Amino acid sequence: MTLLGTGLLALAWSRKGMTPYLGLVVCVINLLPAVGFLYGIKGFYGLPRLTGIAWPTVVALVSLGAGLLLAYTRGGPMAALLRPDAGGVLIRKMLPAVILVPLAMGLLQVHTQYLGITDTAMGTGLLVITLILVFAGFLWRSAAQLSREEAAACAAEEALQQSEKQFRMSVETMVNGFAILSAIRDEAGQIADFRYKYINEAGCRMNGRSREDSLGRSYTELFPGIKESDWFRNFVRIVETGEPFIEDSWVYTGVLPGGEQDSRAFDIRIVKMGDGIAASWLDVTERKKTEAIVARLASFPELNPNLVVEIDPEGVVCYANPTARKLFPDLEEAGSSHPWLAGLREVTDRFRRGEERQTSRVVAADGRHYHQSIRYIDAIQRIRVYSIDISERISAEEALRASEARYRSLAENMPSVLMRYDRDLRVVYLNPKSEEYTGIPIDRFIGRTNRDVGMPEPLCGLWEEAIRDVFHKGRDRDLEFEFPLPEGTKTFYLKLAPERDPDGAVGHVLGVSTDVTELKAMEKALKASLAAKEVLFKELSHRTKNNMQVIVGLLSLQATELGDGKLIPIIMEAQNRIRSLALVHENLYRSGSVTSLSMKVYFRDLLTLLLQVHQGDDGPVKPVLDLEEIFLSIDAAQPCGLIINELVTNSLKHAFPDRKAGRIYLSLRQREDDVELAYRDDGPGLPRDLDLSRIKSLGLKLVYNLAVHQLRGTVDLRHDPRQEFIFRFRDIDIMKRVVS
């Protein structure tokens, strides 16, 4: 009883390790009276009289001892009994036989001896044999059971190892980062950091650290500055609360694993594992960017100016973008029966049979043409039609074909030889006219040079030099050559021009060769005729000048004979007019031209002549000339000479009386398509209200009529700042020459 009480006190006073041993001692002590009662051995349960014990008491004490033995299983005898290993199994198998078999066999021996069946020696021998056999059988059976369980345990361990290996391989090969971290606590028990216990290869790549550089090291040591981030605070919260952290597209902004400052998106799963965490994460930043791009692209059909339509295999329009709905409002209602989708059923059938997955075609609807790109989308089981209005392109192509036909017809029917050369001087095109001249079929020229075909050697050198020059300089080139033909030698004019590629480089040279034999003969005859006419015209000009000189001489004789002071000035004015006209013919004769006259030379000679006639060789009035080199026809030069004659005569008569000194200013300039002639003197000038169209003076009236009616020009009398005559007229035969 003392031992039982001590065991109960040990169980209550946290000395539980003693309790099973005290219970075992109680059971062993009470085993002796229990056996005494079973076998009738009074000495076992009543050695001295004072220690006798009754059977119920023995049963109670054994039960209480067994209770103490079973009360504590974490240590002592019960821990060995309950172990899952082979020792525990052996104890559990053998313990019932160890207790029950000897009791049963001893009881059997006692009863057989009591009944006289066996004596003591025989009973003991039978007891020993039976115990040996029973325990050998139990031992054999337990060993077999242990072997089976050991094999099962080995198989289970191997399966576990294989499972762990597969799990490790799965973790190592997964695209997600996976890591196990244990918490590091400070002296106050607070989490100060985490340490890597395991991390897979994907996690190492995303962290930017190798496994050797990660395992066993603290988190903040690997990633300085991360302790103040939400990432680290989430780790602490999971360990302290046990609540998992599950977040898709969680955005972390701050110091990333790797040390850089950035913003990234992660799919994260973090759970508590012991005094730490197990984390799985996937960087989905690029995926989110791709999703954003896909979202933007999803709006592409809505904003596309072309037609985008999706149709199911049954011909129902599932989607039409705004452009398609605007052009064909009834498209969705009509489906594949709409003219714009005519024939789509056959295309759908080919898609269904797997003959093709995409095609294209051109359809006509509402008077316009559309190019359709049709594709079967397996993922959504729909047919997508992307269409562009190509009406303008088709019209342009038709116009281009018509234009090409016209130009080809023109090229093949033109009276000249048309050719095209590449950079290797090979003929790439030749019109039929060449065969008429050379007698060589066109196909013999194509892809060959003129030398290859056997054209005359001197001409080949001439042509090749000219063609290379066009390729090199990129400018046109003209040349004439004589070509021997059966009917005689003919003269050809060849025009070469560069044909440029889209990038501006000369890719080919075009040539047009025209038979100018008849034109050259006509030109030769015309030159001969023109030469004869020039000789005749010069002779006429010379004779006209001489005749006018005769008339001037006759007028001088007549004035001398008359002796009339009033008639002499009139005759002198007539003489000067004739001299101005004669000077035109004299200059024409001297210049050698029959069509035009240098007005610069003519005006200079005319003023010299007029001043000499009126005031001698060294008179007081001097000319100031500003004359451009302008050539006028004889029809324009003669009126100009008469105008200057009248103005100079008027100036000498009225602006400089009594032979007063002065200057006469004359300028001649080209004003775009007009000729401007300006004249003034530094005399007192004419009245400001003078109207040239109504003037009575013969000289000024002649000036006005010549300028307006004969030259078809204008005359303007300006007064500011100096009085000046301005004549402007146009001559269709004007030729301006700049003399350097």
PyMOL commands that set and color helices and strands:
alter all, ss='L'
color gray80, all
select helices_A, chain A and resi 2-12+16-39+42-45+49-51+55-71+77-82+86-114+120-173+201-207+211-214+219-222+226-228+230-241+285-298+300-303+322-327+331-337+339-341+344-352+391-413+433-438+442-445+450-453+457-473+517-562+567-591+599-615+634-655+657-659+692-694+698-710
alter helices_A, ss='H'
color red, helices_A
select strands_A, chain A and resi 177-185+191-199+245-255+261-272+276-283+307-311+317-320+358-365+368-377+382-389+417-421+427-430+477-485+488-500+506-515+596-598+621-627+630-633+662-671+674-681+714-718+724-729+735-736
alter strands_A, ss='S'
color yellow, strands_A
deselect
rebuild
show_as cartoon
